[in-house]
Amino acid sequence: MENILEINGLCKRYDDFALKDVSFSLPKGYIMGFVGENGSGKTTTIRAILNMARIDSGRISVFGMDSVKDSIAIKERLGVVFDSLYLAEHLNVRQIEQQLRPFYKDWDSKAFFDRIHQFELPDKKRVGDFSKGMKMKLMIAAALSHKADLIILDEPTSGLDPVARDELLDILSEYIEDENCGVLFSTHITADVERIADYVTILHSGKVWYTGTKDELSEGYAVIKGDDKDIPDALRKKLIGFHSYRNGFDALIRTDDLAGIPDALEYEKTTIDEILVYIAKEDKHERNS
């Protein structure tokens, strides 16, 4: 399986934060959900992929090319959508198109305006006056109008209403039908990831907590509940994000560790959202212990 994106041993340190040995890969033809709590390092990683942040060590390969040495060639084939508009807000859609066209040798004006009409965006109104959803659709139209092979989105659904979010996810699902393309989709709305992602990478405190298929993640962990007194000592050590309350406890556990648990304890399938919460609880517990 050929990878469209590979990150190996990425390290980047700031005064109050650091990415530490971040490694993951995205195969062609798939969507990867890139999740983690705010401040986990998602945007820093994306900035490194785009060569907008100078890395301290490690290597990033996009389309088999080096993200630093081949930055210009890579960006020709990238479509990028941020959580806020990066285009000149005083211009209208037609002026934006004229501004973007010279930067891409494969720019397709017809494809751009077809998307604009599909999204029912006004072409003579200042884009700064667009709603959040309209701005997102404009950036998507731009990203899909120069035959991009990889779309990178950083919190694109933040602040969108449910209808606009649904439309965006449909667009990404349609785009990925071309098996030579890929999508890296950073978001804190994990329901979107559970709906369309094939792979998931979870960042926590600048480190990769999990990377792999969404199905392996969902099948690999469960939420365990019951009375605190019924937890064997050997099992207690394997619990993640243990939370005790008046009527019992709950925690995250690897499904491989469920064999032989007492009948008094119950477990159920978990969600990505719950996994993120238990990771945060475990981190807080370790800091306070």
The 8 nearest C-alpha neighbors of each residue, nearest first, counted from 0:
[[1, 26, 2, 27, 3, 25, 28, 24],
 [2, 0, 26, 27, 3, 25, 4, 28],
 [3, 1, 26, 4, 25, 27, 24, 0],
 [2, 4, 62, 27, 26, 61, 25, 1],
 [5, 3, 61, 25, 2, 24, 60, 62],
 [6, 4, 24, 60, 59, 23, 7, 61],
 [7, 5, 59, 22, 23, 58, 24, 60],
 [6, 8, 22, 58, 9, 57, 59, 21],
 [7, 9, 20, 57, 21, 22, 10, 58],
 [8, 10, 57, 21, 20, 7, 56, 58],
 [11, 9, 19, 18, 56, 20, 55, 57],
 [10, 12, 18, 55, 54, 17, 9, 13],
 [13, 11, 17, 16, 18, 10, 14, 55],
 [12, 14, 16, 15, 17, 11, 18, 55],
 [15, 13, 16, 12, 17, 11, 18, 205],
 [14, 16, 13, 17, 12, 38, 18, 204],
 [15, 17, 13, 14, 12, 18, 205, 204],
 [18, 16, 12, 11, 13, 205, 19, 10],
 [17, 19, 205, 10, 11, 206, 12, 40],
 [18, 20, 10, 206, 21, 205, 17, 9],
 [19, 21, 8, 9, 10, 22, 18, 206],
 [20, 22, 9, 8, 19, 207, 206, 7],
 [23, 21, 7, 6, 8, 20, 9, 207],
 [24, 22, 6, 5, 210, 7, 21, 25],
 [23, 25, 5, 4, 6, 2, 26, 22],
 [24, 26, 4, 2, 3, 5, 27, 31],
 [27, 25, 2, 3, 1, 29, 28, 0],
 [28, 26, 3, 181, 179, 2, 180, 29],
 [27, 29, 178, 180, 181, 179, 175, 26],
 [28, 30, 181, 27, 197, 26, 182, 175],
 [31, 29, 182, 196, 197, 181, 183, 198],
 [32, 30, 198, 183, 199, 196, 184, 197],
 [31, 33, 199, 184, 192, 196, 185, 34],
 [34, 32, 185, 200, 184, 199, 201, 31],
 [35, 33, 201, 186, 185, 187, 32, 202],
 [34, 36, 202, 201, 39, 203, 37, 187],
 [35, 37, 39, 38, 187, 203, 34, 275],
 [38, 36, 39, 35, 187, 40, 41, 34],
 [37, 39, 40, 36, 204, 41, 35, 205],
 [38, 40, 204, 203, 205, 36, 37, 35],
 [41, 39, 205, 43, 38, 42, 44, 18],
 [40, 42, 44, 43, 39, 45, 185, 202],
 [41, 43, 45, 44, 40, 46, 153, 185],
 [44, 42, 46, 40, 45, 41, 47, 52],
 [43, 45, 47, 41, 42, 46, 40, 48],
 [44, 46, 42, 48, 47, 43, 49, 41],
 [47, 45, 51, 43, 49, 52, 44, 48],
 [46, 48, 52, 50, 44, 45, 49, 51],
 [47, 49, 45, 50, 46, 44, 66, 59],
 [48, 50, 46, 51, 47, 45, 66, 70],
 [51, 49, 47, 52, 48, 67, 46, 66],
 [50, 52, 46, 49, 47, 53, 48, 45],
 [53, 51, 47, 46, 50, 54, 43, 49],
 [52, 54, 50, 47, 51, 55, 11, 67],
 [55, 53, 11, 56, 52, 10, 47, 9],
 [56, 54, 11, 10, 53, 57, 12, 9],
 [57, 55, 10, 54, 9, 58, 8, 11],
 [58, 56, 9, 8, 7, 10, 59, 55],
 [57, 59, 7, 6, 9, 60, 8, 56],
 [58, 60, 6, 66, 5, 65, 7, 48],
 [59, 61, 65, 5, 64, 63, 66, 4],
 [60, 62, 4, 63, 64, 3, 66, 5],
 [63, 61, 3, 64, 4, 60, 73, 2],
 [62, 64, 61, 60, 65, 3, 4, 2],
 [65, 63, 60, 61, 62, 69, 66, 73],
 [64, 66, 60, 69, 68, 67, 59, 61],
 [65, 67, 70, 59, 60, 69, 68, 61],
 [68, 66, 70, 65, 69, 50, 59, 49],
 [67, 69, 65, 70, 66, 64, 71, 72],
 [68, 70, 65, 72, 67, 66, 71, 64],
 [69, 71, 67, 73, 66, 72, 68, 74],
 [72, 70, 74, 73, 69, 75, 68, 67],
 [73, 71, 75, 69, 74, 70, 76, 64],
 [74, 72, 70, 75, 71, 76, 69, 77],
 [75, 73, 77, 76, 71, 72, 70, 49],
 [74, 76, 72, 73, 77, 103, 71, 147],
 [75, 77, 147, 74, 73, 148, 149, 146],
 [78, 76, 74, 147, 149, 75, 150, 148],
 [77, 79, 142, 150, 147, 149, 151, 143],
 [78, 80, 151, 150, 152, 142, 77, 81],
 [79, 81, 152, 138, 151, 153, 139, 155],
 [82, 80, 153, 83, 152, 155, 154, 79],
 [81, 83, 155, 154, 153, 157, 80, 84],
 [84, 82, 81, 85, 135, 134, 155, 131],
 [83, 85, 86, 134, 81, 82, 138, 135],
 [84, 86, 83, 87, 81, 138, 88, 80],
 [87, 85, 84, 88, 95, 138, 126, 90],
 [88, 86, 89, 90, 85, 95, 126, 127],
 [87, 89, 127, 126, 90, 86, 125, 91],
 [88, 90, 125, 87, 127, 126, 91, 128],
 [91, 89, 125, 88, 94, 87, 126, 95],
 [90, 92, 125, 123, 124, 94, 126, 93],
 [91, 93, 122, 95, 94, 96, 123, 90],
 [94, 92, 96, 95, 91, 122, 97, 123],
 [95, 93, 97, 91, 96, 92, 90, 98],
 [94, 96, 92, 98, 93, 97, 91, 99],
 [97, 95, 93, 99, 98, 94, 100, 92],
 [96, 98, 94, 95, 100, 99, 93, 101],
 [97, 99, 95, 96, 100, 94, 101, 102],
 [100, 98, 96, 97, 102, 101, 95, 103],
 [99, 101, 97, 102, 98, 106, 96, 103],
 [102, 100, 103, 99, 98, 104, 97, 106],
 [101, 103, 100, 99, 104, 106, 75, 98],
 [104, 102, 106, 105, 101, 100, 75, 145],
 [103, 105, 106, 102, 101, 145, 75, 100],
 [106, 104, 145, 103, 107, 146, 144, 75],
 [105, 107, 145, 103, 104, 100, 144, 108],
 [106, 108, 110, 144, 109, 145, 105, 111],
 [109, 107, 111, 110, 112, 106, 144, 96],
 [110, 108, 112, 111, 107, 113, 144, 114],
 [109, 111, 113, 107, 108, 144, 112, 114],
 [112, 110, 108, 144, 114, 109, 113, 140],
 [111, 113, 115, 114, 109, 110, 116, 108],
 [112, 114, 110, 116, 111, 115, 109, 117],
 [115, 113, 117, 112, 111, 116, 140, 118],
 [116, 114, 112, 118, 120, 113, 117, 119],
 [115, 117, 119, 113, 118, 114, 112, 120],
 [118, 116, 114, 119, 115, 113, 120, 112],
 [117, 119, 115, 116, 120, 114, 136, 133],
 [120, 118, 116, 117, 115, 121, 114, 133],
 [119, 121, 115, 118, 116, 122, 133, 137],
 [122, 120, 123, 124, 119, 92, 115, 116],
 [121, 123, 92, 93, 124, 91, 120, 115],
 [124, 122, 91, 121, 92, 125, 93, 90],
 [123, 125, 91, 122, 121, 126, 92, 128],
 [126, 124, 91, 90, 127, 128, 89, 88],
 [125, 127, 129, 88, 128, 91, 124, 90],
 [126, 128, 88, 125, 129, 89, 87, 90],
 [129, 127, 126, 125, 130, 124, 88, 89],
 [130, 128, 126, 127, 133, 134, 131, 125],
 [129, 131, 133, 132, 134, 128, 127, 135],
 [132, 130, 134, 133, 135, 159, 129, 158],
 [131, 133, 135, 130, 134, 159, 163, 136],
 [132, 134, 136, 130, 135, 131, 129, 137],
 [135, 133, 137, 131, 136, 132, 129, 130],
 [134, 136, 132, 138, 133, 137, 139, 131],
 [137, 135, 139, 133, 134, 138, 140, 132],
 [136, 138, 134, 140, 135, 139, 133, 141],
 [139, 137, 141, 135, 140, 136, 80, 142],
 [138, 140, 136, 142, 141, 137, 143, 135],
 [141, 139, 137, 143, 138, 142, 114, 111],
 [140, 142, 138, 144, 139, 143, 137, 111],
 [141, 143, 78, 139, 140, 144, 79, 138],
 [144, 142, 140, 141, 145, 139, 146, 147],
 [145, 143, 111, 141, 107, 110, 142, 106],
 [144, 146, 106, 105, 147, 107, 143, 103],
 [147, 145, 144, 143, 148, 105, 76, 106],
 [146, 148, 76, 77, 78, 145, 149, 143],
 [147, 149, 180, 76, 77, 146, 181, 150],
 [150, 148, 181, 77, 180, 147, 182, 78],
 [149, 151, 78, 182, 79, 77, 183, 181],
 [152, 150, 183, 79, 182, 184, 78, 80],
 [151, 153, 80, 184, 81, 155, 185, 79],
 [152, 154, 185, 81, 155, 82, 80, 184],
 [155, 153, 186, 82, 185, 157, 156, 152],
 [156, 154, 82, 153, 157, 152, 81, 80],
 [155, 157, 159, 154, 164, 158, 186, 82],
 [158, 156, 159, 154, 155, 82, 186, 188],
 [157, 159, 156, 160, 131, 132, 155, 82],
 [160, 158, 156, 157, 132, 164, 163, 161],
 [159, 161, 163, 162, 164, 158, 132, 156],
 [162, 160, 164, 163, 165, 159, 166, 156],
 [161, 163, 165, 164, 160, 166, 159, 167],
 [164, 162, 166, 165, 160, 161, 159, 132],
 [165, 163, 161, 167, 162, 166, 156, 159],
 [164, 166, 162, 168, 163, 167, 161, 169],
 [167, 165, 163, 169, 164, 168, 170, 162],
 [166, 168, 170, 164, 169, 165, 163, 171],
 [167, 169, 171, 165, 170, 166, 172, 164],
 [168, 170, 172, 166, 167, 171, 173, 165],
 [171, 169, 167, 173, 168, 172, 174, 166],
 [172, 170, 174, 168, 173, 169, 175, 167],
 [173, 171, 169, 175, 170, 174, 168, 176],
 [172, 174, 170, 171, 176, 175, 169, 177],
 [175, 173, 171, 176, 172, 170, 177, 180],
 [174, 176, 177, 172, 173, 28, 180, 171],
 [175, 177, 174, 173, 178, 172, 28, 180],
 [178, 176, 175, 179, 180, 174, 28, 173],
 [177, 179, 28, 180, 176, 27, 175, 29],
 [180, 178, 28, 27, 177, 148, 181, 175],
 [181, 179, 148, 28, 178, 149, 27, 177],
 [180, 182, 149, 29, 28, 27, 30, 175],
 [181, 183, 30, 150, 149, 151, 184, 31],
 [184, 182, 151, 31, 30, 152, 32, 150],
 [183, 185, 32, 152, 33, 31, 182, 151],
 [186, 184, 33, 153, 154, 152, 34, 32],
 [187, 185, 154, 188, 34, 184, 33, 153],
 [186, 188, 189, 34, 35, 36, 154, 185],
 [189, 187, 186, 190, 191, 192, 156, 157],
 [188, 190, 192, 191, 187, 272, 193, 271],
 [189, 191, 193, 192, 188, 194, 272, 271],
 [192, 190, 194, 189, 193, 188, 195, 168],
 [193, 191, 189, 196, 32, 194, 190, 195],
 [194, 192, 190, 191, 195, 196, 189, 213],
 [193, 195, 191, 192, 190, 196, 168, 189],
 [194, 196, 192, 193, 191, 197, 172, 168],
 [197, 195, 30, 192, 31, 32, 198, 193],
 [196, 198, 30, 213, 212, 31, 29, 195],
 [199, 197, 212, 31, 213, 211, 196, 32],
 [200, 198, 32, 31, 213, 210, 211, 212],
 [199, 201, 210, 33, 209, 34, 32, 202],
 [202, 200, 34, 209, 208, 35, 207, 33],
 [201, 203, 207, 35, 206, 208, 39, 205],
 [202, 204, 39, 206, 205, 35, 208, 207],
 [205, 203, 39, 206, 202, 40, 38, 18],
 [204, 206, 18, 40, 39, 203, 19, 17],
 [207, 205, 203, 19, 202, 204, 21, 208],
 [206, 208, 202, 209, 21, 201, 203, 210],
 [209, 207, 201, 202, 203, 206, 210, 200],
 [210, 208, 201, 200, 207, 211, 202, 199],
 [211, 209, 200, 199, 201, 23, 207, 208],
 [212, 210, 198, 199, 213, 200, 209, 215],
 [211, 213, 198, 215, 214, 199, 197, 216],
 [212, 214, 198, 216, 199, 215, 197, 217],
 [213, 215, 217, 216, 212, 218, 197, 198],
 [216, 214, 218, 212, 213, 217, 219, 211],
 [217, 215, 219, 213, 214, 218, 212, 220],
 [216, 218, 214, 215, 219, 220, 213, 269],
 [219, 217, 215, 216, 220, 214, 254, 221],
 [218, 220, 216, 254, 217, 215, 253, 221],
 [221, 219, 253, 254, 252, 218, 217, 216],
 [220, 222, 268, 269, 252, 267, 251, 254],
 [223, 221, 251, 266, 267, 250, 269, 252],
 [222, 224, 266, 250, 249, 265, 251, 221],
 [225, 223, 249, 265, 248, 264, 266, 222],
 [224, 226, 264, 247, 248, 265, 227, 263],
 [225, 227, 247, 228, 229, 248, 246, 224],
 [226, 228, 229, 247, 230, 248, 225, 243],
 [229, 227, 226, 230, 231, 225, 247, 248],
 [230, 228, 227, 226, 231, 263, 264, 261],
 [231, 229, 228, 227, 235, 232, 234, 226],
 [232, 230, 234, 233, 235, 229, 228, 261],
 [233, 231, 235, 234, 230, 236, 237, 229],
 [232, 234, 231, 235, 236, 237, 230, 238],
 [233, 235, 231, 237, 236, 232, 230, 238],
 [236, 234, 232, 237, 238, 233, 230, 231],
 [235, 237, 234, 238, 233, 232, 239, 231],
 [238, 236, 234, 235, 239, 252, 233, 256],
 [237, 239, 252, 235, 236, 251, 250, 241],
 [238, 240, 251, 241, 250, 281, 252, 277],
 [239, 241, 281, 277, 280, 250, 278, 251],
 [242, 240, 250, 239, 249, 238, 243, 281],
 [243, 241, 249, 248, 250, 240, 244, 280],
 [242, 244, 248, 247, 241, 249, 245, 227],
 [243, 245, 247, 246, 248, 242, 249, 227],
 [246, 244, 247, 243, 248, 226, 227, 242],
 [247, 245, 244, 226, 248, 243, 225, 227],
 [248, 246, 226, 225, 244, 227, 245, 243],
 [247, 249, 243, 242, 224, 225, 244, 227],
 [250, 248, 224, 242, 223, 241, 243, 222],
 [251, 249, 241, 240, 223, 222, 239, 238],
 [252, 250, 222, 239, 238, 221, 223, 240],
 [253, 251, 238, 221, 220, 239, 254, 222],
 [252, 254, 220, 255, 256, 219, 221, 251],
 [253, 255, 220, 257, 256, 219, 221, 252],
 [256, 254, 253, 257, 258, 219, 220, 252],
 [257, 255, 254, 253, 258, 252, 237, 234],
 [258, 256, 254, 255, 260, 259, 253, 252],
 [257, 259, 256, 260, 255, 254, 261, 234],
 [258, 260, 257, 261, 256, 262, 234, 255],
 [259, 261, 257, 258, 262, 264, 234, 231],
 [262, 260, 263, 264, 259, 229, 230, 231],
 [263, 261, 264, 260, 265, 259, 229, 225],
 [262, 264, 261, 265, 229, 225, 226, 260],
 [265, 263, 225, 262, 261, 224, 266, 223],
 [266, 264, 224, 223, 225, 263, 267, 262],
 [265, 267, 223, 222, 224, 221, 264, 268],
 [268, 266, 222, 221, 269, 223, 265, 224],
 [267, 269, 221, 222, 270, 266, 220, 217],
 [268, 270, 221, 222, 273, 267, 220, 217],
 [269, 271, 273, 272, 274, 217, 268, 193],
 [270, 272, 274, 273, 189, 275, 269, 217],
 [271, 273, 270, 275, 274, 189, 276, 190],
 [274, 272, 276, 270, 275, 271, 277, 269],
 [273, 275, 271, 277, 276, 272, 278, 270],
 [276, 274, 278, 272, 273, 277, 279, 271],
 [277, 275, 273, 279, 274, 278, 280, 272],
 [278, 276, 240, 280, 274, 279, 275, 281],
 [277, 279, 275, 281, 280, 276, 240, 274],
 [278, 280, 282, 276, 277, 281, 283, 275],
 [281, 279, 240, 277, 283, 282, 278, 284],
 [282, 280, 240, 284, 278, 283, 279, 239],
 [281, 283, 279, 285, 280, 284, 278, 286],
 [284, 282, 280, 286, 281, 285, 287, 279],
 [283, 285, 281, 287, 282, 286, 288, 280],
 [286, 284, 282, 288, 287, 283, 281, 280],
 [287, 285, 283, 284, 288, 282, 281, 280],
 [288, 286, 284, 285, 283, 282, 281, 280],
 [287, 285, 286, 284, 283, 282, 281, 280]]
